[in-house]
Amino acid sequence: MKSIDDLYGDIINKDKLFIMAGPCAIESRECLDEVAEHLVSLSKKYGFTFVFKASFDKANRSSVNSERGPGIEEGLKMLSFVRKRFDVPIITDIHEAWQAEEVAEVADIIQIPAYLCRQTDLLVAAGRTDKIINIKKGQFLAPWDMKNVVEKITYRGNNKVMLCERGSCFGYNRLVVDYTGMIEMQRMGIPVSFDATHSVQLPGGLGNKSGGNREYVAYLARAAAAIGVTNFFFETHPCPDKAISDGANMIYLSETENIIKQIFEIKNVVSKYE
């Protein structure tokens, strides 16, 4: 297992792809194993750095009746099992400041959800863990406004920060990706990742849950690779339409290799011009 510093070194290394991927929410150990095994095999085949993603609690749901996952205690046990079995780093998100220290015992990267990216206490608590912090850019923020968000992590000395683009509000229930925004955030000297699956989400678009259109994921990912992005975030599931969360925008596990292959090929072309 790589150290946190070595893992962050892979994030800032533009010569290598860095991919965070997994199911949206933890559903079962069997699902985690199936997804992790497939993605680990792809990481070995294509030589990218892989971090396994899954959420123990989906607190930002459209409806009070939506499923949320197993919770922090059981969820961290399951993520720890994946980490040890597959020798793979873990990323998972937190929603409250008290969760940071407990999650840091298992996760290599702590993720801040987009809706919570301005929550000072949450960011400070995450930064104190000295883990890598992946901050989803709020759908409501301009790219340059993320500078203030980053400072809430770095002012206590943790400089291992990554920003993640996941689309901006474009009218009701719609998101749009401004690719120049990723370039703006990169100019801060902070590595930027692209969340291709949440960018096709339709927040609250189905009334009591979010919709999405996974057929656009590959197009958006290819466009991000074309502007030089080498860090990617994908949510994937063996059968997304049966997932408990974000099924409409998750890609089929069987389609991940094709998308990864595409961004690999584009990256190799772009690198000739940098």
C-alpha positions in Angstrom: 0.0 0.0 0.0 1.3 3.4 -0.9 1.9 6.1 1.7 -0.4 9.1 1.6 2.4 11.3 0.3 3.2 8.8 -2.5 -0.5 8.6 -3.4 -0.7 12.4 -3.6 2.4 12.3 -5.8 0.4 10.2 -8.3 -2.4 12.7 -8.2 -0.1 15.6 -9.2 1.8 13.5 -11.7 0.3 14.5 -15.1 2.1 11.7 -16.9 -0.1 9.1 -15.2 -3.9 8.5 -15.0 -5.4 8.6 -11.5 -8.9 7.1 -11.2 -11.3 7.0 -8.3 -14.2 4.7 -8.9 -16.7 2.4 -7.3 -20.5 2.2 -6.5 -22.3 5.3 -5.2 -23.4 3.7 -1.9 -22.4 0.6 0.0 -25.0 -2.0 -0.6 -23.4 -5.4 0.1 -20.0 -6.9 0.6 -20.6 -9.0 -2.6 -21.2 -5.8 -4.7 -18.1 -4.1 -3.2 -16.0 -7.2 -4.0 -17.3 -7.5 -7.6 -16.6 -3.9 -8.4 -13.2 -3.7 -6.7 -12.0 -6.9 -8.3 -12.9 -5.7 -11.8 -11.4 -2.2 -11.3 -8.2 -3.5 -9.7 -7.7 -5.8 -12.7 -8.1 -2.8 -15.1 -5.6 -0.7 -13.1 -3.1 -3.5 -13.6 -3.9 -3.8 -17.3 -3.6 -0.1 -18.1 -1.2 1.0 -15.4 -3.3 3.7 -13.7 -3.4 4.5 -10.0 -6.7 3.3 -8.6 -8.6 4.3 -5.5 -11.8 2.5 -4.5 -14.8 4.7 -3.8 -18.1 3.9 -1.9 -20.2 5.9 0.6 -21.2 4.5 4.0 -24.0 7.1 4.3 -25.8 9.0 1.5 -26.9 12.0 3.6 -27.8 14.3 0.7 -30.9 12.6 -0.6 -33.9 14.0 -2.4 -36.4 12.2 -0.1 -36.5 11.3 3.6 -37.5 7.9 2.4 -34.5 7.3 0.2 -32.0 4.5 1.2 -28.8 5.8 2.7 -26.4 2.8 3.2 -25.2 0.9 6.2 -23.9 3.8 8.3 -20.5 4.7 9.5 -19.7 1.7 11.8 -20.7 -1.1 9.4 -19.7 0.9 6.3 -16.1 1.5 7.5 -15.7 -2.2 8.4 -16.7 -3.1 4.8 -14.4 -0.6 3.3 -11.5 -1.7 5.5 -12.1 -5.3 4.3 -11.9 -4.1 0.6 -8.7 -2.1 1.4 -7.0 -5.1 2.9 -8.2 -7.8 0.5 -7.4 -5.9 -2.7 -4.5 -3.8 -1.3 -6.2 -0.7 -2.7 -6.5 2.9 -1.3 -10.0 4.0 -0.2 -11.9 7.3 -0.7 -15.2 8.0 1.0 -17.1 11.1 2.0 -18.0 12.7 5.3 -21.0 14.9 6.1 -20.3 16.0 9.7 -17.1 17.2 11.4 -17.1 14.4 14.0 -16.8 11.8 11.3 -13.4 12.9 10.0 -11.2 11.3 12.6 -13.0 8.0 12.5 -13.1 7.8 8.8 -9.4 8.7 8.6 -8.6 5.4 10.3 -9.7 3.6 7.1 -9.8 6.1 4.2 -6.7 7.4 2.4 -8.7 10.2 0.8 -11.6 12.0 2.5 -14.1 13.5 0.2 -16.2 16.6 0.9 -19.6 16.6 -0.9 -20.3 19.4 -3.2 -23.3 20.7 -1.2 -21.1 20.9 1.9 -17.9 22.4 0.3 -18.3 25.7 2.2 -18.9 24.1 5.7 -15.9 25.5 7.6 -16.0 23.1 10.6 -16.2 20.1 8.2 -13.3 21.3 6.1 -11.1 22.1 9.1 -11.8 18.7 10.7 -11.0 16.9 7.4 -7.7 18.9 7.1 -6.6 18.0 10.6 -6.5 14.3 9.7 -3.6 15.0 7.3 -5.2 12.7 4.7 -5.7 13.7 1.1 -8.8 15.8 0.9 -10.9 15.7 -2.3 -13.3 18.7 -2.4 -16.2 18.5 -4.8 -16.8 22.0 -6.3 -20.3 23.2 -5.3 -22.7 23.3 -8.2 -23.5 26.9 -7.0 -19.9 28.2 -6.9 -17.6 29.8 -9.5 -14.3 28.0 -10.1 -12.3 30.8 -8.6 -14.4 30.8 -5.4 -12.8 27.4 -4.5 -9.7 29.3 -3.5 -11.4 30.2 -0.2 -12.5 26.6 0.3 -9.0 25.3 -0.2 -7.6 27.7 2.4 -9.9 26.2 5.0 -7.9 23.0 4.6 -4.4 24.3 4.0 -4.2 27.0 6.7 -3.5 24.3 9.3 -0.7 22.9 7.2 -2.4 20.1 5.2 -1.5 20.9 1.5 -2.7 17.5 0.2 -5.8 18.9 -1.5 -7.6 18.0 -4.7 -10.6 19.8 -6.3 -13.2 17.9 -8.2 -15.5 19.3 -11.0 -19.0 17.8 -11.1 -21.0 20.3 -13.1 -22.8 23.6 -12.3 -26.4 24.5 -11.9 -28.1 25.3 -15.2 -31.7 26.0 -14.5 -33.9 23.6 -12.5 -32.8 20.0 -12.3 -30.0 20.5 -14.8 -26.2 20.6 -14.6 -23.7 21.8 -17.2 -19.9 21.3 -17.3 -17.8 24.4 -17.9 -14.5 22.9 -19.0 -12.7 26.3 -18.7 -13.6 26.1 -15.0 -11.2 23.1 -14.6 -8.5 25.1 -16.2 -9.2 28.0 -13.8 -9.0 25.8 -10.8 -5.7 24.2 -12.0 -4.2 27.7 -12.1 -4.5 27.7 -8.3 -1.7 25.1 -8.3 -4.2 22.5 -7.0 -4.7 19.2 -8.9 -8.2 18.9 -10.4 -10.3 15.8 -11.0 -13.4 15.4 -13.1 -16.4 13.5 -11.9 -17.9 12.4 -15.1 -20.9 10.5 -13.6 -22.3 13.2 -11.3 -21.9 15.7 -14.1 -24.8 13.9 -16.0 -27.0 13.9 -12.9 -30.4 15.6 -13.0 -30.7 16.7 -9.3 -34.2 15.9 -8.0 -35.2 15.3 -11.6 -37.5 12.4 -10.9 -39.5 14.2 -8.1 -38.5 12.1 -5.1 -35.0 11.2 -6.4 -32.4 12.4 -8.8 -32.3 11.4 -12.4 -29.5 11.3 -14.9 -28.3 10.2 -18.3 -25.3 7.9 -18.2 -25.0 7.8 -22.0 -23.2 11.2 -21.9 -20.5 10.0 -19.4 -18.1 8.9 -22.0 -18.5 12.1 -24.0 -17.8 14.3 -21.0 -14.8 12.2 -19.9 -13.2 12.3 -23.3 -13.6 16.1 -23.4 -12.0 16.4 -20.0 -9.1 14.3 -21.2 -8.7 16.5 -24.2 -8.0 19.6 -22.0 -5.4 17.7 -20.1 -7.3 16.3 -17.1 -5.6 13.1 -15.8 -7.5 12.6 -12.6 -11.0 11.1 -12.9 -13.9 10.0 -10.7 -16.5 7.5 -11.8 -19.4 5.8 -10.1 -20.1 2.3 -11.4 -22.3 -0.6 -10.6 -22.9 -4.1 -12.0 -26.5 -3.2 -12.5 -27.0 0.6 -12.0 -30.8 0.5 -12.5 -31.0 -1.6 -9.3 -28.7 0.5 -7.2 -30.0 2.2 -4.1 -28.5 5.6 -5.1 -27.6 7.5 -8.3 -28.4 4.6 -10.5 -29.4 6.8 -13.5 -26.0 8.4 -13.8 -23.8 5.5 -12.8 -22.1 3.5 -15.6 -22.3 -0.2 -16.0 -19.3 -2.0 -14.6 -18.9 -3.7 -17.9 -18.5 -0.4 -19.7 -15.7 1.0 -17.5 -12.9 -0.5 -19.5 -14.1 1.0 -22.7 -14.3 4.5 -21.2 -10.9 4.2 -19.5 -9.3 3.0 -22.7 -10.7 6.1 -24.5 -9.3 8.6 -22.0 -6.0 6.8 -22.1 -5.8 7.1 -25.8 -6.7 10.8 -25.7 -4.3 11.5 -22.9 -1.4 10.0 -25.0 -2.3 12.4 -27.8 -2.6 15.5 -25.6 0.7 14.8 -23.9 2.5 15.4 -27.2 1.3 19.0 -27.2 2.1 19.9 -23.5 
